[in-house]
Amino acid sequence: MTSRAERMPSPALALLAPVLFGVAVVLLWQGAVTGLGIKPFILPGPFAIGEQFGANLQNVLNGMAVTGRNALIGLVIGALLGILLAVLSALVGVFDEMAAPIVASIAVVPIVALAPVLYTMFGAGAETARQLVAAFAVFVPVYFNTLKGLRQVPRVHRDLMRATAASRWQATRTVTLPTARPFVFTGLRIASSLAVISALIAEYFGGPVGGLGKSITSAASSSNYPLAWAFVLGSILLGLLFYCGALIVEKMLTRRHGG
């Protein structure tokens, strides 16, 4: 019988396969654009996008820095609030009943409606609105995933903590939170990409000049569609950077705690 280690692909093959697939997609894309004569305002070719990306690399990096900073601040704020309120909901039943409809309401608030309101509140010259939009988007998945994890503790573990006369906080710190850790990181991985997307979308509706969202709209309004797609590529890379960062933090903490 073939062992599990023998069935797993080598690291080189695991890296080579997606690279070859990506190259094939790019070549097919370029062939379709060239062969079918697709207009740039519909879909520019990847070679034109890559050319604009390289020619405007500094501008793309500057936009990534602005959007990334807002997304990171929103990610930290939303994640901390989500974890804290989830712990309170798991510990206090009354708080859980009060928080449930509020969180559900936050989950359905559209960014297109929230961003202009926040710009009015904090001023169009501040980045605060974009950061809060990202925090709202992050808060919901982190809260729900953390709360789900906190409720996964087996009853026998809870009974054991009661038998040892452990306080509610001691039980939460030693049993509940370690059990919920995988759920917390699942929420953070989801939220890491949402932070970038929400901060990017918030830039469409006002605020300071800067960021990938503003750059995309400026390039599209001047009919420079390959440049607009170059900034879109920058936003994709930023989202991947945030996701990989969350994954690396998860691996480091899991290894440190022996999980």
Secondary structure in CASP SS format (residue, H / E / C, confidence):
PFRMAT SS
TARGET T0000
AUTHOR 0000-0000-0000
METHOD secondary structure of the structure
MODEL  1
M C 1.00
T C 1.00
S C 1.00
R H 1.00
A H 1.00
E H 1.00
R H 1.00
M C 1.00
P C 1.00
S C 1.00
P H 1.00
A H 1.00
L H 1.00
A H 1.00
L H 1.00
L H 1.00
A H 1.00
P H 1.00
V H 1.00
L H 1.00
F H 1.00
G H 1.00
V H 1.00
A H 1.00
V H 1.00
V H 1.00
L H 1.00
L H 1.00
W H 1.00
Q H 1.00
G H 1.00
A H 1.00
V H 1.00
T H 1.00
G H 1.00
L H 1.00
G C 1.00
I C 1.00
K C 1.00
P C 1.00
F C 1.00
I C 1.00
L C 1.00
P C 1.00
G C 1.00
P H 1.00
F H 1.00
A H 1.00
I H 1.00
G H 1.00
E H 1.00
Q H 1.00
F H 1.00
G H 1.00
A H 1.00
N C 1.00
L H 1.00
Q H 1.00
N H 1.00
V H 1.00
L H 1.00
N H 1.00
G H 1.00
M H 1.00
A H 1.00
V H 1.00
T H 1.00
G H 1.00
R H 1.00
N H 1.00
A H 1.00
L H 1.00
I H 1.00
G H 1.00
L H 1.00
V H 1.00
I H 1.00
G H 1.00
A H 1.00
L H 1.00
L H 1.00
G H 1.00
I H 1.00
L H 1.00
L H 1.00
A H 1.00
V H 1.00
L H 1.00
S H 1.00
A H 1.00
L H 1.00
V C 1.00
G H 1.00
V H 1.00
F H 1.00
D H 1.00
E H 1.00
M H 1.00
A H 1.00
A H 1.00
P H 1.00
I H 1.00
V H 1.00
A H 1.00
S H 1.00
I H 1.00
A H 1.00
V C 1.00
V C 1.00
P C 1.00
I H 1.00
V H 1.00
A H 1.00
L H 1.00
A H 1.00
P H 1.00
V H 1.00
L H 1.00
Y H 1.00
T H 1.00
M H 1.00
F H 1.00
G C 1.00
A C 1.00
G C 1.00
A C 1.00
E C 1.00
T H 1.00
A H 1.00
R H 1.00
Q H 1.00
L H 1.00
V H 1.00
A H 1.00
A H 1.00
F H 1.00
A H 1.00
V H 1.00
F H 1.00
V H 1.00
P H 1.00
V H 1.00
Y H 1.00
F H 1.00
N H 1.00
T H 1.00
L H 1.00
K H 1.00
G H 1.00
L H 1.00
R C 1.00
Q C 1.00
V C 1.00
P C 1.00
R H 1.00
V H 1.00
H H 1.00
R H 1.00
D H 1.00
L H 1.00
M H 1.00
R H 1.00
A H 1.00
T C 1.00
A C 1.00
A C 1.00
S C 1.00
R H 1.00
W H 1.00
Q H 1.00
A H 1.00
T H 1.00
R H 1.00
T H 1.00
V H 1.00
T H 1.00
L H 1.00
P H 1.00
T H 1.00
A H 1.00
R H 1.00
P H 1.00
F H 1.00
V H 1.00
F H 1.00
T H 1.00
G H 1.00
L H 1.00
R H 1.00
I H 1.00
A H 1.00
S H 1.00
S H 1.00
L H 1.00
A H 1.00
V H 1.00
I H 1.00
S H 1.00
A H 1.00
L H 1.00
I H 1.00
A H 1.00
E H 1.00
Y H 1.00
F H 1.00
G C 1.00
G C 1.00
P C 1.00
V C 1.00
G C 1.00
G C 1.00
L H 1.00
G H 1.00
K H 1.00
S H 1.00
I H 1.00
T H 1.00
S H 1.00
A H 1.00
A H 1.00
S H 1.00
S C 1.00
S C 1.00
N C 1.00
Y H 1.00
P H 1.00
L H 1.00
A H 1.00
W H 1.00
A H 1.00
F H 1.00
V H 1.00
L H 1.00
G H 1.00
S H 1.00
I H 1.00
L H 1.00
L H 1.00
G H 1.00
L H 1.00
L H 1.00
F H 1.00
Y H 1.00
C H 1.00
G H 1.00
A H 1.00
L H 1.00
I H 1.00
V H 1.00
E H 1.00
K H 1.00
M H 1.00
L H 1.00
T H 1.00
R H 1.00
R H 1.00
H C 1.00
G C 1.00
G C 1.00
END
